[in-house]
Amino acid sequence: MEENKVKAKKYGSVGRFNVLDFIIITTVVLLVAVCIVLTVPKFQKMFLSDDTVQITYTVVFENVDESVYDLITLDQAVVDAVNGSSLGIVALTPETVSHYEFVLDQSSEGDPIAKKVAIDSLGQNVTVTIRATARYNEGTGYTVDGCRIATGAEMHLRFPNFVGTGYCNGVSVIGLGEE
């Protein structure tokens, strides 16, 4: 035992766990790991990037009956009618566009004039803007809950009181503008 004390005095704390040494070694290892993550692009993507973004996209439903138009309201949940995936919420009050035709008529003086007349039999085009959290992938673009969101894509959507098929006519990332 006396011999161990002499060795400990001569060589320092041999065989004892020193808490200060552990803290220093742990700090150095963590600093090296942080430097690797910050400088190597592969690790930056893996640890630092969040590939989700907030998007808005608009879907146009053509020839919708006027009685259905009021059934789509702000903050309603939007679901994919095919697979049941949640696709966001209605972000803006839906807009309608009526169909018109121009009919030639005569003014009170007998001059020909064109009058704009609504064609009620065609219904209205309803544009719905939807807000969602999407993932972006370079190969597939934006997806929401596994469903691809792309301009021109046909979409089968279900709202609480309306089910319809429309076409996506625009996608934008909130804060970045049009995509």
C-alpha positions in Angstrom: 0.0 0.0 0.0 2.9 2.3 0.8 4.3 1.5 -2.6 1.1 2.6 -4.4 1.2 6.0 -2.6 4.8 6.5 -3.7 3.8 5.7 -7.4 0.7 8.0 -7.2 2.9 10.8 -5.9 5.5 10.2 -8.5 3.1 9.8 -11.6 0.0 11.8 -10.5 -3.4 10.2 -9.8 -2.9 6.8 -11.4 -6.0 4.6 -11.4 -8.4 7.3 -10.0 -11.2 8.7 -12.0 -10.8 12.4 -12.3 -14.1 14.3 -13.0 -12.2 17.3 -14.4 -10.4 15.1 -17.0 -13.8 13.7 -18.1 -15.3 17.1 -18.6 -12.3 18.3 -20.6 -12.3 15.2 -22.8 -16.1 15.4 -23.4 -15.9 19.1 -24.3 -13.2 18.5 -26.8 -15.1 15.6 -28.4 -18.3 17.7 -28.6 -16.4 20.6 -30.2 -14.9 18.3 -32.8 -18.3 16.8 -33.6 -19.9 20.3 -34.0 -17.0 21.4 -36.3 -17.6 18.3 -38.5 -21.3 18.9 -38.7 -20.9 22.5 -39.6 -18.3 22.0 -42.3 -19.2 18.7 -44.0 -22.3 19.2 -46.3 -23.5 15.7 -45.9 -23.8 16.1 -42.2 -25.3 19.6 -42.6 -28.2 18.2 -44.5 -28.6 15.3 -42.1 -28.6 17.3 -38.8 -29.2 21.0 -39.6 -31.7 21.2 -42.4 -35.4 20.9 -41.9 -36.9 20.0 -45.3 -40.4 21.1 -44.4 -41.8 24.4 -45.5 -45.1 26.3 -45.3 -46.8 26.5 -48.7 -50.0 27.8 -50.1 -51.5 26.2 -53.3 -54.6 27.0 -55.2 -57.0 24.5 -56.7 -59.6 25.4 -59.3 -62.9 23.5 -59.4 -64.7 24.0 -62.7 -68.4 24.3 -63.2 -69.4 24.2 -59.6 -73.1 24.6 -58.8 -73.8 27.9 -57.0 -75.4 26.1 -54.1 -72.1 24.3 -53.3 -70.0 27.4 -53.4 -70.9 28.5 -49.9 -70.0 25.1 -48.4 -66.3 25.7 -48.6 -65.3 28.1 -45.9 -62.1 29.5 -44.3 -60.1 27.2 -42.0 -61.8 24.0 -43.1 -59.7 20.9 -43.2 -58.8 19.6 -46.7 -58.4 15.9 -47.2 -57.3 13.8 -50.3 -60.5 12.1 -51.3 -58.6 9.1 -52.6 -56.4 8.1 -49.7 -57.6 10.3 -46.8 -54.3 12.2 -46.3 -54.6 15.6 -44.7 -53.6 18.2 -47.2 -53.9 21.4 -45.2 -56.6 24.0 -44.4 -58.5 26.5 -46.5 -56.4 29.7 -46.2 -58.4 32.2 -48.1 -62.1 32.6 -48.7 -62.8 30.8 -52.0 -63.3 33.0 -55.1 -65.8 32.3 -57.9 -65.7 33.2 -61.6 -68.9 33.0 -63.5 -69.1 32.1 -67.2 -70.3 34.9 -69.5 -71.2 35.2 -73.2 -71.6 38.4 -75.2 -74.8 38.8 -77.1 -75.3 41.4 -79.8 -78.2 43.8 -79.2 -79.3 47.2 -80.3 -79.0 50.4 -78.3 -82.0 52.8 -78.0 -80.6 54.6 -81.1 -80.5 51.4 -83.1 -76.7 50.9 -83.0 -75.4 47.4 -82.4 -73.9 46.8 -78.9 -72.6 43.8 -77.1 -74.2 42.8 -73.8 -72.5 40.6 -71.2 -74.9 37.8 -70.2 -74.1 35.2 -67.5 -74.5 31.5 -68.5 -76.0 30.0 -65.5 -76.1 26.4 -66.9 -72.3 26.1 -66.7 -71.9 27.0 -63.0 -69.0 28.8 -61.6 -65.2 28.1 -61.4 -64.3 28.1 -57.7 -60.6 28.8 -56.7 -59.6 27.6 -53.3 -56.3 28.6 -51.6 -55.0 26.0 -49.2 -52.2 26.3 -46.6 -50.1 23.3 -45.6 -46.8 22.1 -44.3 -44.9 20.4 -47.1 -41.7 18.5 -47.6 -39.5 19.4 -50.5 -37.5 16.8 -52.4 -35.5 17.7 -55.5 -36.8 14.7 -57.4 -40.5 15.0 -56.6 -41.1 18.6 -55.6 -43.5 19.4 -52.8 -45.5 16.7 -50.9 -48.0 17.0 -48.2 -48.6 13.9 -46.1 -47.3 11.8 -49.0 -49.4 13.5 -51.7 -47.5 15.4 -54.5 -48.6 19.1 -54.9 -47.7 20.4 -58.3 -49.0 23.0 -60.7 -51.3 21.3 -63.3 -51.8 18.2 -61.2 -55.4 16.8 -60.9 -56.5 16.8 -57.3 -59.4 14.9 -55.7 -60.2 16.9 -52.6 -62.7 16.5 -49.8 -63.9 19.3 -47.6 -66.4 18.8 -44.7 -69.4 19.5 -47.0 -68.0 19.2 -50.5 -66.1 16.7 -52.6 -64.6 17.7 -55.9 -62.0 17.2 -58.6 -59.9 20.2 -59.5 -56.5 21.3 -60.9 -53.7 22.9 -58.9 -52.9 26.2 -60.7 -50.1 27.5 -58.4 -47.8 26.6 -55.5 -45.9 29.2 -53.5 -43.7 28.9 -50.4 -44.8 31.3 -47.7 -42.1 34.0 -47.4 -40.4 33.1 -50.7 -43.0 33.9 -53.4 -44.0 31.9 -56.5 -42.5 28.6 -57.2 
